[in-house]
Amino acid sequence: MDLSTLKHLRFFGCHLNSLTCKCIAFTVTALVLRAILLPIFSGFGGTEQNNFALFHNRSFSLNSEFELQKVKFLEVPQIVWGLNNQKIAFARSCLTARMLNRSLLMPSLSASLFYKETDLLQPISFDKVFQFERFNSLCNGFVQLGRYSDLFNRTDVLELQKGSGRKWTIDRDLDQLRQFSKEPYDGYEIIRIVGKNPFLWPDHWPVKDYAKVFECLVLVDEITKEADRVVTKIKERGRDMRSKIGSSQNGVVSETSLLQSVPYVAVHMRIEKDWMIHCKKLEKRSNISEICSSKEEIMERVGNIVGLKTPVIVYLAVADSLLEDSSILNGWKEGLIPFEKKKLGVVGIYKKYPYLIQSAIDYEVCLRAEAFVGNSFSTFSSLIVLDRTQKMIRMGVSRSCGMHVRWPSYAYNILGALEGPRPWMTNMSDSNLQAISYGSNDISC
């Protein structure tokens, strides 16, 4: 210990042989050594420590132009109703979050179809149906999902009440969103929207924005594999049919290649009791006659598709639990061989799952069909046609309708050429999703 230190100790009235002074001397010496040695070692461990501090501070928003802003989130009510209404509600939630410069907290979907008796709703996590990481990867830079584990302060919440009634116009809703994207509202970590189901929120975004979100929705592997099994069953029936009529005799073609080449038509046959009640009310309210279609009308128009090569397997996508007519396999035109879940032998696949998953499997089966026929006032049919239109656009076809193109779609509720269904494409330049959300007889073809 140097002379200067000794003088300081004496100044405070300490003697070197006292225990107190020894402690003080040790502390002073340690501080001096730390001040000298810390810069030397900072080149080794200091960088990692500083990086950790920077990463930790990403959750904070300081008044510095160099500081990264904290991640902020939007929370929405449980998403309900059928699969495709839920997909639209989810996309609308994502686009709302995007407008507010926020990530959407992963929402809860509904496994059951009940929508009036909220106590009967079976919540199911988004990532049990769609791939979470895959969604964020495909939609990176456009919209993003967050998990509740990402939250820094769960109490930093601002509730946003959506308006309702006739006075709550689209413009007022848009003004509210713009207001909540600015100070002081944008300072909260979470904005929680309370009230309406997101499907019922006013629409402010063009079809192409919704389509972008839909493209990022990839089913989890378990559901995709079940859809694979159903499609394989359909193609096996088609292969057997070809063998019986002697149209496939090439022994050098592998079974896998043969199955891949077997076409089938998927028909979203909306004749269930809940649909028939809804469509008749809709026809009366909107003064449009081309909404409801009987079983006989559907069968006749599918049989009159221009250019359809027969014989061909026809897969009937129908909600079996809501179907009261057990004769949907009878009365089809010669060359059209209809199959539903029971005849196809896949009832066991579907029964393992709640309604939402069953619908997701059927959606995938219809999406992969060589030709699809549905009802233009059905959300299920409309989103399948949107998906198929996107496939055509990616193949370089911007506008074409009919059987001569890949992925043709038809609306059986609208009369087309030669008493067949009208060809159907989604108008990707629409300014909103109105035609798809609630149906339309304007189908771009």
C-alpha positions as CSV (number, residue, x, y, z in Angstrom):
1,M,0.0,0.0,0.0
2,D,1.5,3.4,-1.0
3,L,2.1,6.4,1.2
4,S,-0.8,8.4,-0.2
5,T,-3.3,5.7,0.9
6,L,-1.7,5.6,4.4
7,K,-2.2,9.3,4.8
8,H,-5.9,9.0,3.8
9,L,-6.4,6.3,6.4
10,R,-4.8,8.4,9.1
11,F,-6.9,11.4,8.0
12,F,-10.0,9.4,8.8
13,G,-8.5,8.5,12.2
14,C,-7.7,4.8,11.3
15,H,-4.8,2.7,12.4
16,L,-3.4,0.0,10.2
17,N,-3.6,-2.6,12.9
18,S,-7.4,-2.1,13.3
19,L,-9.8,-4.5,11.5
20,T,-11.9,-1.7,10.2
21,C,-9.0,0.0,8.5
22,K,-7.8,-3.2,7.0
23,C,-11.3,-3.7,5.4
24,I,-11.3,-0.1,4.1
25,A,-7.8,-0.6,2.7
26,F,-8.8,-3.8,0.9
27,T,-11.8,-2.2,-0.7
28,V,-9.9,0.8,-1.9
29,T,-7.2,-1.5,-3.4
30,A,-9.8,-3.6,-5.2
31,L,-11.4,-0.5,-6.7
32,V,-8.1,0.7,-8.0
33,L,-7.2,-2.7,-9.5
34,R,-10.7,-2.9,-11.2
35,A,-10.3,0.5,-12.7
36,I,-6.9,-0.5,-14.2
37,L,-7.7,-4.0,-15.3
38,L,-11.3,-3.8,-16.7
39,P,-10.4,-2.1,-20.0
40,I,-7.8,-4.8,-20.7
41,F,-10.3,-7.7,-20.4
42,S,-13.3,-5.9,-22.0
43,G,-12.0,-7.0,-25.4
44,F,-12.7,-10.6,-24.5
45,G,-16.0,-10.8,-22.5
46,G,-17.3,-7.3,-22.7
47,T,-18.6,-7.6,-26.3
48,E,-20.8,-10.5,-25.5
49,Q,-22.2,-8.8,-22.4
50,N,-22.9,-5.6,-24.4
51,N,-24.7,-7.7,-27.1
52,F,-26.8,-9.4,-24.5
53,A,-27.7,-6.0,-23.0
54,L,-28.7,-4.7,-26.5
55,F,-30.8,-7.8,-27.2
56,H,-32.5,-7.5,-23.8
57,N,-33.2,-3.8,-24.4
58,R,-35.1,-4.6,-27.7
59,S,-38.2,-4.9,-25.6
60,F,-38.0,-1.3,-24.5
61,S,-38.7,1.9,-26.4
62,L,-36.4,4.7,-25.2
63,N,-36.4,8.3,-26.4
64,S,-33.3,7.8,-28.5
65,E,-33.1,7.8,-32.3
66,F,-30.6,4.9,-32.1
67,E,-32.8,2.6,-29.9
68,L,-35.0,-0.1,-31.4
69,Q,-38.7,0.2,-30.7
70,K,-40.4,-2.5,-28.7
71,V,-42.5,-5.1,-30.4
72,K,-46.2,-4.3,-30.0
73,F,-49.2,-6.6,-30.4
74,L,-52.9,-6.8,-31.3
75,E,-55.2,-9.2,-29.4
76,V,-58.5,-10.2,-30.9
77,P,-61.5,-12.2,-29.6
78,Q,-61.9,-15.9,-30.2
79,I,-62.4,-16.6,-33.9
80,V,-65.6,-18.6,-34.6
81,W,-67.9,-20.2,-37.2
82,G,-66.9,-22.4,-40.1
83,L,-63.3,-23.0,-41.4
84,N,-63.4,-20.4,-44.1
85,N,-65.2,-17.7,-42.1
86,Q,-62.5,-18.3,-39.6
87,K,-59.8,-17.9,-42.2
88,I,-61.3,-14.6,-43.3
89,A,-61.6,-13.4,-39.7
90,F,-58.0,-14.4,-39.1
91,A,-56.8,-12.5,-42.3
92,R,-58.8,-9.5,-41.3
93,S,-57.2,-9.5,-37.8
94,C,-53.7,-9.8,-39.4
95,L,-54.4,-6.8,-41.7
96,T,-55.8,-4.8,-38.8
97,A,-52.6,-5.5,-36.9
98,R,-50.6,-4.5,-39.9
99,M,-52.4,-1.2,-40.1
100,L,-51.7,-0.6,-36.4
101,N,-48.0,-1.5,-36.9
102,R,-48.4,-4.5,-34.6
103,S,-47.9,-8.2,-34.6
104,L,-51.1,-10.3,-34.1
105,L,-51.1,-12.4,-30.9
106,M,-51.8,-16.0,-32.0
107,P,-55.6,-16.2,-31.8
108,S,-57.8,-19.0,-30.6
109,L,-59.8,-20.7,-33.4
110,S,-63.0,-22.8,-32.8
111,A,-63.0,-26.5,-33.4
112,S,-66.8,-26.7,-33.3
113,L,-69.4,-25.1,-35.6
114,F,-71.7,-23.7,-32.8
115,Y,-71.7,-19.9,-32.9
116,K,-74.8,-18.9,-30.9
117,E,-74.1,-21.0,-27.8
118,T,-70.7,-19.6,-26.9
119,D,-70.4,-22.0,-24.0
120,L,-70.4,-24.9,-26.6
121,L,-67.5,-23.5,-28.5
122,Q,-64.4,-25.7,-28.5
123,P,-61.3,-23.5,-28.6
124,I,-58.4,-24.8,-30.6
125,S,-55.0,-23.1,-30.9
126,F,-54.0,-21.7,-34.3
127,D,-50.8,-23.8,-34.4
128,K,-52.9,-27.0,-34.0
129,V,-54.3,-26.3,-37.5
130,F,-51.8,-24.1,-39.3
131,Q,-48.0,-24.0,-39.1
132,F,-47.0,-21.0,-36.9
133,E,-43.3,-20.7,-38.0
134,R,-44.2,-21.4,-41.6
135,F,-46.7,-18.6,-41.6
136,N,-44.2,-16.1,-40.2
137,S,-41.6,-17.2,-42.8
138,L,-44.0,-16.9,-45.8
139,C,-45.5,-13.6,-44.6
140,N,-42.3,-12.0,-43.4
141,G,-42.4,-8.3,-44.0
142,F,-46.1,-8.2,-44.6
143,V,-47.8,-9.5,-41.4
144,Q,-46.5,-11.4,-38.4
145,L,-47.8,-13.6,-35.6
146,G,-46.6,-13.4,-32.0
147,R,-47.0,-15.8,-29.0
148,Y,-48.1,-14.7,-25.5
149,S,-44.7,-15.8,-24.3
150,D,-43.3,-12.9,-26.4
151,L,-45.0,-10.3,-24.2
152,F,-42.9,-8.2,-21.9
153,N,-45.6,-6.7,-19.8
154,R,-49.0,-8.3,-19.9
155,T,-50.6,-5.5,-17.9
156,D,-49.7,-2.8,-20.5
157,V,-53.0,-3.2,-22.3
158,L,-55.4,-0.8,-24.0
159,E,-58.9,-2.0,-24.9
160,L,-60.4,-0.9,-28.2
161,Q,-64.2,-1.3,-28.5
162,K,-65.4,-1.8,-32.0
163,G,-68.5,0.3,-32.7
164,S,-71.8,-1.3,-33.9
165,G,-75.1,-0.3,-35.3
166,R,-76.0,1.8,-38.4
167,K,-74.1,4.8,-37.2
168,W,-70.8,2.9,-37.1
169,T,-69.9,3.2,-40.8
170,I,-66.8,1.9,-42.6
171,D,-65.3,5.4,-42.6
172,R,-65.8,5.7,-38.8
173,D,-64.1,2.3,-38.3
174,L,-61.2,3.3,-40.5
175,D,-60.8,6.6,-38.6
176,Q,-60.7,4.7,-35.3
177,L,-57.9,2.4,-36.6
178,R,-55.9,5.4,-37.8
179,Q,-56.4,7.1,-34.4
180,F,-55.2,4.0,-32.5
181,S,-52.0,3.8,-34.7
182,K,-50.8,7.1,-33.3
183,E,-49.9,8.6,-29.9
184,P,-50.8,8.1,-27.2
185,Y,-52.4,4.7,-28.1
186,D,-49.4,3.3,-30.0
187,G,-47.4,3.4,-26.8
188,Y,-49.2,0.4,-25.3
189,E,-47.6,-3.0,-25.7
190,I,-51.0,-4.6,-26.3
191,I,-54.2,-3.3,-28.0
192,R,-57.0,-5.7,-27.2
193,I,-60.1,-5.5,-29.4
194,V,-63.2,-6.4,-27.6
195,G,-66.7,-7.1,-28.9
196,K,-67.4,-8.4,-32.3
197,N,-66.1,-11.5,-34.0
198,P,-63.4,-10.3,-36.5
199,F,-65.4,-11.8,-39.4
200,L,-68.0,-9.0,-38.7
201,W,-65.5,-6.2,-38.7
202,P,-65.7,-3.7,-41.6
203,D,-63.5,-4.5,-44.5
204,H,-60.7,-2.0,-45.5
205,W,-58.4,-4.2,-47.7
206,P,-58.3,-5.4,-51.3
207,V,-58.6,-9.0,-52.3
208,K,-54.9,-9.3,-53.1
209,D,-54.0,-8.5,-49.4
210,Y,-56.3,-11.2,-48.2
211,A,-54.9,-13.6,-50.8
212,K,-51.3,-12.9,-49.5
213,V,-52.4,-13.9,-45.9
214,F,-54.2,-17.0,-47.2
215,E,-51.0,-18.1,-49.1
216,C,-49.1,-18.1,-45.8
217,L,-51.7,-20.5,-44.2
218,V,-50.1,-24.0,-44.4
219,L,-51.9,-26.8,-42.7
220,V,-50.0,-28.8,-40.1
221,D,-48.5,-32.1,-41.4
222,E,-51.1,-34.3,-39.6
223,I,-54.0,-32.7,-41.5
224,T,-52.1,-32.7,-44.8
225,K,-51.3,-36.4,-44.4
226,E,-55.0,-37.2,-43.8
227,A,-55.9,-35.3,-46.9
228,D,-53.3,-37.3,-48.8
229,R,-55.0,-40.5,-47.6
230,V,-58.4,-39.3,-48.9
231,V,-57.0,-38.2,-52.3
232,T,-55.2,-41.5,-52.6
233,K,-58.5,-43.4,-52.0
234,I,-60.2,-41.3,-54.7
235,K,-57.4,-42.0,-57.2
236,E,-57.4,-45.7,-56.4
237,R,-61.1,-45.8,-57.2
238,G,-60.3,-44.0,-60.5
239,R,-57.5,-46.5,-61.3
240,D,-59.8,-49.4,-60.6
241,M,-62.5,-47.8,-62.9
242,R,-59.9,-47.4,-65.7
243,S,-58.8,-51.0,-65.3
244,K,-62.4,-52.3,-65.6
245,I,-63.0,-50.5,-68.9
246,G,-59.5,-51.4,-70.2
247,S,-58.3,-47.9,-70.6
248,S,-55.1,-48.4,-68.7
249,Q,-53.1,-51.5,-69.9
250,N,-49.5,-50.2,-69.8
251,G,-47.7,-52.5,-67.4
252,V,-44.5,-50.5,-67.3
253,V,-46.1,-47.5,-65.6
254,S,-45.6,-47.5,-61.9
255,E,-48.6,-47.6,-59.5
256,T,-47.6,-44.2,-58.1
257,S,-47.4,-42.6,-61.5
258,L,-50.7,-44.1,-62.5
259,L,-52.4,-42.7,-59.4
260,Q,-50.9,-39.3,-60.0
261,S,-52.4,-39.2,-63.5
262,V,-56.0,-40.2,-62.4
263,P,-58.2,-37.1,-62.5
264,Y,-61.2,-36.4,-60.3
265,V,-63.9,-33.7,-60.0
266,A,-64.7,-32.3,-56.6
267,V,-68.3,-30.9,-56.0
268,H,-69.0,-28.9,-52.9
269,M,-72.6,-30.1,-52.7
270,R,-74.4,-27.5,-50.5
271,I,-77.8,-29.2,-49.8
272,E,-77.5,-29.6,-46.0
273,K,-80.5,-28.5,-43.9
274,D,-78.7,-25.4,-42.4
275,W,-77.7,-24.2,-45.9
276,M,-81.1,-24.6,-47.4
277,I,-82.7,-22.5,-44.7
278,H,-80.0,-19.8,-45.0
279,C,-80.0,-19.7,-48.8
280,K,-83.7,-19.4,-49.1
281,K,-83.7,-16.5,-46.7
282,L,-80.9,-14.9,-48.6
283,E,-82.7,-15.2,-51.9
284,K,-85.7,-13.5,-50.5
285,R,-83.7,-10.7,-48.8
286,S,-81.4,-10.0,-51.7
287,N,-84.0,-10.6,-54.5
288,I,-81.6,-13.0,-56.2
289,S,-82.8,-16.4,-57.5
290,E,-79.4,-17.9,-58.3
291,I,-78.4,-19.0,-54.8
292,C,-80.1,-22.2,-53.8
293,S,-79.6,-25.3,-55.9
294,S,-81.4,-28.7,-55.5
295,K,-79.6,-32.0,-55.6
296,E,-81.1,-32.6,-59.1
297,E,-80.0,-29.3,-60.5
298,I,-76.4,-29.8,-59.2
299,M,-76.2,-33.3,-60.8
300,E,-77.5,-32.1,-64.1
301,R,-75.2,-29.1,-64.4
302,V,-72.1,-31.0,-63.4
303,G,-73.0,-33.6,-66.0
304,N,-73.1,-30.8,-68.7
305,I,-69.6,-29.3,-68.1
306,V,-68.2,-28.5,-71.5
307,G,-65.2,-30.6,-72.3
308,L,-65.4,-32.8,-69.3
309,K,-63.8,-36.2,-70.1
310,T,-65.7,-39.2,-68.8
311,P,-65.7,-41.6,-67.1
312,V,-64.5,-39.7,-64.1
313,I,-64.7,-40.0,-60.3
314,V,-66.8,-37.2,-58.7
315,Y,-66.0,-36.6,-55.0
316,L,-68.9,-35.1,-53.1
317,A,-67.8,-32.7,-50.3
318,V,-70.7,-32.5,-48.0
319,A,-71.2,-32.0,-44.2
320,D,-72.5,-35.5,-43.5
321,S,-73.8,-34.7,-40.0
322,L,-76.1,-32.0,-41.4
323,L,-77.3,-33.9,-44.5
324,E,-80.8,-35.2,-44.5
325,D,-80.9,-36.6,-48.0
326,S,-79.2,-40.0,-48.2
327,S,-79.7,-40.4,-52.0
328,I,-77.0,-38.1,-53.2
329,L,-75.2,-40.9,-55.0
330,N,-78.2,-41.7,-57.2
331,G,-79.2,-40.0,-60.4
332,W,-75.8,-39.0,-61.8
333,K,-75.2,-38.9,-65.6
334,E,-73.5,-41.9,-67.1
335,G,-69.8,-41.6,-66.9
336,L,-69.9,-39.7,-63.6
337,I,-69.0,-42.0,-60.7
338,P,-69.9,-40.3,-57.4
339,F,-68.2,-41.0,-54.1
340,E,-68.8,-39.6,-50.7
341,K,-67.0,-40.4,-47.5
342,K,-68.9,-43.6,-46.6
343,K,-68.6,-45.2,-50.1
344,L,-65.0,-44.1,-50.3
345,G,-64.3,-45.8,-47.0
346,V,-62.8,-42.7,-45.3
347,V,-65.4,-42.0,-42.6
348,G,-62.9,-43.2,-40.0
349,I,-60.4,-40.6,-41.0
350,Y,-62.9,-37.7,-40.5
351,K,-64.5,-39.0,-37.4
352,K,-61.2,-38.7,-35.4
353,Y,-61.4,-34.9,-35.7
354,P,-63.7,-32.0,-34.7
355,Y,-65.7,-30.2,-37.4
356,L,-62.9,-27.6,-38.1
357,I,-60.4,-30.3,-39.0
358,Q,-62.9,-32.3,-41.1
359,S,-63.6,-29.1,-43.1
360,A,-59.8,-28.5,-43.5
361,I,-59.3,-32.0,-44.9
362,D,-62.2,-31.5,-47.4
363,Y,-60.9,-28.1,-48.4
364,E,-57.5,-29.7,-49.3
365,V,-59.2,-32.5,-51.3
366,C,-61.3,-30.0,-53.3
367,L,-58.3,-27.8,-53.9
368,R,-56.3,-30.6,-55.5
369,A,-59.1,-31.8,-57.8
370,E,-58.7,-31.4,-61.6
371,A,-62.0,-29.5,-61.7
372,F,-64.0,-28.0,-58.8
373,V,-67.7,-27.2,-58.8
374,G,-69.2,-25.1,-55.9
375,N,-71.7,-22.5,-54.9
376,S,-70.7,-18.8,-55.4
377,F,-72.5,-17.8,-52.2
378,S,-70.6,-20.3,-50.1
379,T,-67.4,-19.0,-48.3
380,F,-65.9,-22.5,-48.5
381,S,-66.4,-22.6,-52.3
382,S,-65.3,-19.0,-52.8
383,L,-61.9,-19.5,-51.0
384,I,-61.2,-22.7,-52.9
385,V,-61.7,-20.8,-56.2
386,L,-59.5,-17.9,-54.9
387,D,-56.8,-20.5,-54.1
388,R,-57.2,-22.1,-57.6
389,T,-57.2,-18.7,-59.3
390,Q,-53.9,-17.9,-57.5
391,K,-52.5,-21.2,-58.8
392,M,-53.4,-20.2,-62.4
393,I,-51.9,-16.8,-62.0
394,R,-48.6,-18.4,-60.8
395,M,-48.7,-20.5,-64.0
396,G,-48.9,-17.3,-66.0
397,V,-52.7,-17.3,-66.7
398,S,-54.1,-13.9,-65.7
399,R,-57.6,-14.3,-67.0
400,S,-59.1,-17.5,-68.5
401,C,-62.3,-19.4,-67.8
402,G,-63.3,-22.9,-68.7
403,M,-62.1,-26.5,-69.0
404,H,-59.3,-25.9,-71.4
405,V,-57.2,-24.4,-68.6
406,R,-55.5,-26.0,-65.5
407,W,-57.5,-25.8,-62.3
408,P,-60.9,-24.9,-63.7
409,S,-63.7,-24.0,-61.3
410,Y,-67.4,-23.6,-61.8
411,A,-70.5,-22.3,-60.0
412,Y,-73.4,-24.7,-60.2
413,N,-75.9,-22.2,-58.9
414,I,-75.4,-20.0,-62.0
415,L,-76.4,-21.3,-65.4
416,G,-73.7,-21.4,-68.0
417,A,-73.3,-22.7,-71.6
418,L,-75.2,-25.8,-72.7
419,E,-77.1,-26.1,-69.4
420,G,-73.9,-26.5,-67.5
421,P,-72.4,-24.5,-64.5
422,R,-70.8,-21.1,-65.1
423,P,-67.0,-21.0,-65.2
424,W,-65.6,-19.2,-62.2
425,M,-62.5,-17.2,-61.3
426,T,-61.8,-14.8,-58.5
427,N,-61.5,-11.1,-59.4
428,M,-58.1,-10.4,-57.8
429,S,-58.4,-6.7,-58.4
430,D,-61.5,-6.3,-56.2
431,S,-61.1,-3.5,-53.7
432,N,-62.6,-5.6,-50.8
433,L,-63.6,-9.1,-49.9
434,Q,-67.3,-8.5,-50.0
435,A,-68.0,-10.9,-52.9
436,I,-66.2,-13.7,-51.1
437,S,-67.3,-13.0,-47.6
438,Y,-71.0,-13.0,-48.3
439,G,-71.2,-14.5,-51.8
440,S,-72.1,-13.1,-55.2
441,N,-73.4,-14.1,-58.6
442,D,-70.7,-11.9,-60.2
443,I,-68.0,-14.5,-60.7
444,S,-65.7,-12.9,-63.4
445,C,-66.6,-15.4,-66.1
